[in-house]
Amino acid sequence: MTQVAASTTGRLDRLQSLMESLVQNLIGSSGGGVPQLTLKMIHPFFQTRSVKLDFPRFGGVDVLEWIYKA
């Protein structure tokens, strides 16, 4: 258990240093200020569409069949 904890701590430390480096690179590339959001940061890589589905109504018979359809 001690080895797992040490390994996890090491990984988290490396991740933190990489994140700090990334933030410093972003700040440095934007002229010393807060980095501006780009269009890619604002919009996800995929778009979702609204789809209207018909939900089956329960007719009072065979509840399991209705549940499976729902």
C-alpha positions as a Python dict, from the first residue, in 0.01 Angstrom:
ca = {
    (1, 'M'): (0, 0, 0),
    (2, 'T'): (291, 231, 73),
    (3, 'Q'): (431, 178, -277),
    (4, 'V'): (97, 261, -435),
    (5, 'A'): (71, 580, -230),
    (6, 'A'): (425, 683, -320),
    (7, 'S'): (365, 612, -688),
    (8, 'T'): (43, 812, -687),
    (9, 'T'): (208, 1102, -507),
    (10, 'G'): (489, 1103, -762),
    (11, 'R'): (246, 1104, -1052),
    (12, 'L'): (44, 1386, -900),
    (13, 'D'): (360, 1590, -841),
    (14, 'R'): (464, 1544, -1206),
    (15, 'L'): (115, 1636, -1324),
    (16, 'Q'): (116, 1951, -1111),
    (17, 'S'): (454, 2060, -1247),
    (18, 'L'): (340, 1998, -1604),
    (19, 'M'): (24, 2200, -1547),
    (20, 'E'): (224, 2487, -1396),
    (21, 'S'): (458, 2478, -1694),
    (22, 'L'): (164, 2485, -1934),
    (23, 'V'): (10, 2785, -1758),
    (24, 'Q'): (344, 2968, -1765),
    (25, 'N'): (380, 2898, -2138),
    (26, 'L'): (28, 3028, -2204),
    (27, 'I'): (88, 3343, -2002),
    (28, 'G'): (426, 3398, -2166),
    (29, 'S'): (286, 3358, -2518),
    (30, 'S'): (8, 3611, -2459),
    (31, 'G'): (237, 3900, -2368),
    (32, 'G'): (248, 3852, -1992),
    (33, 'G'): (-123, 3886, -1924),
    (34, 'V'): (-401, 3639, -1877),
    (35, 'P'): (-433, 3417, -2185),
    (36, 'Q'): (-727, 3498, -2406),
    (37, 'L'): (-985, 3227, -2470),
    (38, 'T'): (-975, 3102, -2824),
    (39, 'L'): (-1269, 2973, -3023),
    (40, 'K'): (-1148, 2617, -2971),
    (41, 'M'): (-1150, 2664, -2594),
    (42, 'I'): (-1503, 2802, -2594),
    (43, 'H'): (-1668, 2553, -2831),
    (44, 'P'): (-1630, 2177, -2790),
    (45, 'F'): (-1494, 1961, -3069),
    (46, 'F'): (-1834, 1807, -3123),
    (47, 'Q'): (-2184, 1944, -3152),
    (48, 'T'): (-2498, 1793, -3009),
    (49, 'R'): (-2836, 1805, -3173),
    (50, 'S'): (-3173, 1798, -3010),
    (51, 'V'): (-3367, 1490, -3107),
    (52, 'K'): (-3733, 1447, -3028),
    (53, 'L'): (-3821, 1093, -2928),
    (54, 'D'): (-4166, 950, -2876),
    (55, 'F'): (-4196, 808, -2528),
    (56, 'P'): (-4432, 509, -2512),
    (57, 'R'): (-4744, 553, -2303),
    (58, 'F'): (-4841, 290, -2053),
    (59, 'G'): (-5167, 125, -2154),
    (60, 'G'): (-5221, -61, -1829),
    (61, 'V'): (-5116, -401, -1967),
    (62, 'D'): (-4779, -579, -1959),
    (63, 'V'): (-4572, -340, -1751),
    (64, 'L'): (-4240, -519, -1830),
    (65, 'E'): (-4287, -473, -2204),
    (66, 'W'): (-4357, -101, -2148),
    (67, 'I'): (-4047, -65, -1931),
    (68, 'Y'): (-3829, -229, -2198),
    (69, 'K'): (-3969, 2, -2466),
    (70, 'A'): (-3916, 305, -2245),
}
